[in-house]
Amino acid sequence: MDQVPRIIFWETTKACNLKCAYCRMLKNSSGAELTTVEAFRILEEIKTAFGSPILVLSGGEPLLRKDIFEILSYASKIGIQAALATNGTLLKEKEVRRLAESGVKRVSLSLDSACEDVHDASRGVKGAFEETRRACGILKEHGIPFQINFTVTKQNKNEVRKAAELAMALGAVAVHYFVLVPVGCGKEVEKSAMLDAGENEEVLNTIKRLSGEFPIELRPTCAPQYARIADDKRYSGCIAGTGAFFISSEGNIYPCGYLAVKAGSLREKSVGEIWKNAEVLKTLRENDLKGGCAVCDYKSRCRGCRARAYGTTGDYMGTDKTCVLATGGKSI
């Protein structure tokens, strides 16, 4: 297999204890969650087909899945680098000890503002900010590296620096800025919350500038234009279907968690077979883009956000409308 994924995202459950305004949950999914036995089989398939990619177990809220620590432990046992993406509100002392025992490599926690009221409003539950901040302290005490995931919207785009300052104060090793993609609940707030091309450019330039000031990693996600702005070969553009894929709680594979075009089912085919032969994944690898992205000088490095193109145009090979170059503007 010529091309293998560097990172795999696994939505272990759709269950969640929060009500986030822009949850990326795929609305067209239904069916029973993968069982523990199925999960172990898929982990073995991943190891056989791809070696040791980074595996991020997410949700929903993964801590609501009763066997999550078993899955993490089994992944570590067979040599897969396992991480956990959680909203942090359910992480108590007991859970953190079990995470340490499982061999988890990193934990990501969601904070969307340095202001408690703003974060709680975006997550739909009062007290969520304080619970997540408390979880950061417990992870730090146990020596488990953690990062802050910060979803960037029109409402909090001016808090990029504050997010980095908060992460530093909490002891995080990184901040990953997730630029909103219109999918799931995010589609419902697209006009009011999604950055336009100029705002996206401004945010990415701010992250670039701050990355030279802070000793922790500051990195945008779902913002492939950063490959142009950062001029850093370590940052590749959109890797949906080329360097990454997403597994839903029912075992369906998608190019990423925000691109709701099904590649196949792990209840029907092996992970290696789907990765190699699925039509949507092969199309993404060909990179035969359309619209403004097709004629861009950075086409091969950036590729545009394929999920955002799909969410705004209905064509996952179309124009990423949050890029100033693809929409006829000029970079800052």
Secondary structure, DSSP 8 states (H G I E B T S, - for coil): -----SEEEEE--S--S---TT----TT--S----HHHHHHHHHHHHHHHSS-EEEEESS-GGGSTTHHHHHHHHHHTT-EEEEEE-STT--HHHHHHHHHHT--EEEEE---SSHHHHHHHHTSTTHHHHHHHHHHHHHHTT--EEEEEEE-TTTGGGHHHHHHHHHHHT-SEEEEEE---STHHHHTHHHHS--HHHHHHHHHHHHHHHTT-SSEEEEES-TTHHHHS--TTS-S--BTTTEEEE-TTSEEESBTTB----EETTTS-HHHHHHH-HHHHHHHHT---HHHHT-TTHHHH---HHHHHHHHS-TTS--TT-TTTTT----
